[in-house]
Amino acid sequence: LHDEGGRYYGINQSSGNVVIGNRRLLANGNGVILGKSGGGKSSAMKIEMAQNAADGEDDIILIDPMNEYKEFIEKLGGQYINLDAGTENHINPMAMPPVSEIPNPAAFRAEKQQFLMALYDQILGQEMMKPEYRGIIDLAVNDVYCPIFESRKDSEPTLVDFLAALEKIDIPQAQKMALDFRVFVTGNLNIFAHKPTVGMGSRIIAFGIRDIGEDLRSIAMLVMLEAINTRIRHNARAGISTWLYIDEFHVLAAQPYSAAYLNRIWKEVR
């Protein structure tokens, strides 16, 4: 196998020939690296990542559950974002690209509504989300984003703006929701409620998630996946390919919310 424009994938054990494969030529370029512990799975992934980094055209995103790739990512010239409760690395899940780059504002608002409903599901835990809460989230999302689309002026809304929109809705259910959200906006677990201190501008980005505490784990995973999803969709519109790598895949597959996201991205992303 020697595909033009391909990557090195090792040695053919029968012929001894170098294997050069181009996943872009496949109908679906997704892949899994399998092997026993210590068998070189992470090394194989790093070899492919380094080749993609050297190519200089595609974006690379890594989810690193054990925080093992920081030095490697930095040597590639990338950005390593370590998520934990005390971090100064802030990611804004309410961020939006320039208004001119959003072809369908209604679809964009719907995506943010779905994200915030999933976020509230995690906040509620075992408590069931009532149907009226979905309508309240829809009202608050429109209150945050509609003025931006109407003015056509680029802006950077945050969860603080979403909380303020909830507090303006003068019904008991909205006030309960605002109270539930407040600890993640103005309280001790507010790392995702700030203007971003780290951008998603680098073409090589890694998320370290080992140090996330249990109180914040489900929320942090959801915010991280939303940031990745936004980047992939933006890249697709811009004609940029995105390589998403997930080390220790079982860690994300073990959580219902991240497993559902991975299942969806596996089916939808080509």
Salt bridges, closest charged atoms under 4 A:
GLU48 OE2 - ARG23 NH1 2.85
ASP55 OD2 - ARG7 NH2 3.66
ASP58 OD2 - ARG24 NH2 2.24
ASP59 OD2 - ARG231 NH2 2.75
GLU71 OE2 - LYS75 NZ 3.99
GLU74 OE2 - LYS70 NZ 2.62
GLU101 OE1 - HIS234 NE2 2.60
GLU111 OE2 - ARG233 NH1 3.62
GLU127 OE2 - LYS176 NZ 3.73
ASP143 OD2 - LYS168 NZ 3.01
GLU167 OE2 - ARG182 NH2 2.52
ASP180 OD2 - LYS176 NZ 2.65
ASP211 OD1 - ARG210 NE 2.94
GLU214 OE2 - ARG217 NE 3.77
GLU226 OE2 - LYS112 NZ 3.24
GLU248 OE1 - HIS250 NE2 3.01
GLU268 OE1 - ARG264 NH1 3.61
